[in-house]
Amino acid sequence: MIFLTSNFDSSILIFIFITVAIVLIFISYYFGSKQKVLRTLSKLQDKRIMSLKSNEFSRVTGKALHVKTPLLAPYSKRKCIFYSIKIEQKNSSGKNKYWRTIIKEEKAQEFFLEKNGDFVIVKPNQNPKNYLSHLVVDKKTNSGTFKDPTPKFETLLNHYNIKSEGFFGFNKTLRYSEAVIEIGEQITVAGIAKWKSLKEAIDGYSYSKIVELESSDKQKLIITDLPNIKSKKRL
């Protein structure tokens, strides 16, 4: 009887552990940036810029263009208006191995969104952060015990004061990921539309007013380069 009870208790503990793990995975997935972005955008129609109404939360898909000198992605050196990078190191704790984030950096700048010759302007702000974003990771590199970092990766690590070797001269196990919105890339942005007088002329744009997609206290800007996003059907 004692043996059966012990097995029964172990089964319950295993069931509880698996259930909790599944719940945590689901929560992480459901409330992750990608799903939050997709859920918000799927409720909106992709609109023409000239049809945007003031004070309406609106979605526009178009080409990202720079307003000022573009940013340069740290690894790939691509010209962009937004980049997000992460450098991780593989660590061990007893028998467990895990990835520890040692650098996480995100930079965004003011940009135009062009669609069929019309423009909107978007001003992401990082302090305080007024946007929710999800960018597709499209550049990766790594190093390990038997894999030296490439000269390009070594230069990047030096920039962030990260040594590629450990105490005994062995390579650290490192990995890098980079996501960018390049100049000319098609992206989707959602924000509260505000028509404003244009202070300076924009090449190829003949109107005296321009729409700015803004955030509010209750609604952040949404910025993503995810392709093929579902759109709310027209009624």
N, C-alpha and C positions, 0 to 999 in steps of 0.2 A: 504494500500500500504506500509506504514511504517513497519507494522507487517510482511508482506511478505518479504520485503527487509532485515529485521533483521534476519529472519529465513534463508534466502538465504546466507547471510554473515556468519552465524554460520555454515551452511553446508560446505561452502568453507573452513573455518578455520579447521573444523574437518577433511575434506578430506586432506588438506595440512599436518596436524599433523600426520595422519595415514600414508600418503605417505612418509614423512620424517622418521618416525619410521621404516617403512619397509626397506627403503634404508639403514638406519644406521645398522639395524640387518643384512642385506645382506653383507654390507661392513665388518662388524665385523666377520661374518662367512667366507667370501671369503678370507680375508686377515689374518685370524687367523693362528696360527702356524700349526695346523693339516692339513688344506687344502693346505697351501703353501708347506708343506713337501710332501703330497700326489701328488700334481701336479708335483713337481720336479721329484719324484721317478718314477711316471707313464711314464715318457718320456725315462726311461733308462731300459736296459735289466739287469736282475740279472745274474752276470757273475761268472765263475769259477776264482779262484784267480790266477792260473798260466796262464790264458789267458789275464790278464790285460795288457794294453799297457801304456807305460810311457806317462805322460802328458795328458792322456785322462780322462775326468770326468766319473767315473765308479761307479757302484752300486754292493754291495756284501751283501748277507744275510748269517749270520753265528752265531756262539756261542761266546758270550762275555766272555773273560778271563782276569784276572788281570795281570798286569806287576809287580806291587809292592803291598804292604799291602793294601787290599781293604778298601774302605770307609764303614762306618756303617750307615745305615739309621737311622735318629734321633728317630723315634717312634718304628718301628718294629725291629730295630737292625739287619736287614738283611745285609749280606755282598754284596757289590755292587761296580760298577765302576762309577755310576751316580745316583744321587737322586735329586728330586725336591719336595719341601714341601711348604705348605701355611697354615697359621693360620689366621682365620678371626673372627671378632666380630660383632654381630648384634647390630646396633645402630638405634635410632629413631630421626627423625627431624620433629616435629609436628606430622602429621598423617602418614608420610612416614617412612618406615623401610628399611634399606639397610645393606649390609654386607661390612664392612671395613677391608681391609687387613692390619694386624699389623705385620706379619712376612712373608717374602717370601724369600726362600733360595734355591740355586741350587749349587751343587758341582759335578764336573766331573774330572776324572783322565785319564791318558794315559792307553790304554788297547789294548789287542790283539783281533782280530776277527778270529776265526778258522772255516774253512769249508773243510770237507773231508781231514783232516790232513794237510792242507795248512794254512798259517797265513798271515794276514795283521796287521799292527800296526796303531793305530789311536791316535792322540794327541789333544784332545779338549783343548782349551785355553779360559779362562774367562776374561782376561784383557790384550789386547782387545779380545772380544768374537769372535771366529772364526768359530762358528757353529750355525746351526738352528736345534732345536730339538722339538720333541713332545713325551712325555712319557705317558703311560696309568696309570691313578690314580687307585691304587688297595688296598689302605688302607685309611680308614676314621674313625674318631671318633668325638664326640661332647659332649657338656655339656649345661645345660640350667637352668632356674629357679627351676624346679622340678627334675633336673637330675644332680647329682654330677659328676664331672670328675672322671674317673677311676684313681686308683693310678698311672698307667702307663702314663696317659694323664697329671696328676698333676705334675709328675716328669718332663715331657717334657716342660710344661708351666714354671716351676721353672727354667729350664735350660735357657729359653729365657727371664727370669725376667718378666713373665706375671702373674698377680694375677687372680685367678679363681673367686674371689668374688668382688662385688662392695662395695660402701660406707656403705650400710646398711646390709651387710652380705649375700645378695642374690647372687646366682651364676650368673655369666655373661653367656650370650649365645655365646658360642664359637664353632667353628668347625675347624677340621684339615684334610688336605688331603696330601697324600704321593704317589709319583710315583718313582719307582726305576728300574734300569737295574741290575738285580742280576747276580752274577757269574754263568756262564753256560746258561744264558737266550739267546734265539734266538732273534737277532735284525737285523736291516738293516742300513747300513751306505753307504753314497755316498761321494766321494771326488776325487781329482785329483791324479791319481796313479803315484807314484814315486818309481822306483826300487833302492834299496840301499844295500850296503854291510853290512852284519850282523857282528857286533862287538863281540857279545857273543852268544854262542850256546843256542838254545831253546830246551827243552826236547821234543822229538817226532818230531822234524823238522830237516831235513837232508840237507837243501840247504844253500848256502853261501850268498844268497841275500834274501831280504824280501821287500814286497811292503808296502809303507806307503801311506795312503789316506790323502791328505793334502787339505788345503783351499788356496784361492788366494785372491787378492784384490777385485775381482769381483764375486767370488763364494765361499760361505761358505760350510763347512762340513754339511752333513745332517745326523742326528742320531735319530732313533726312534725304539720303540718296538711294534709299531702297527702291528697286524697280517694281513695276506692275502692281501698284497699290490699289486695292479695291476702292471703288467710289460709290457713294450713295446714289441710288437710282433716281432719275427724275420722276416726279409725281405726275 
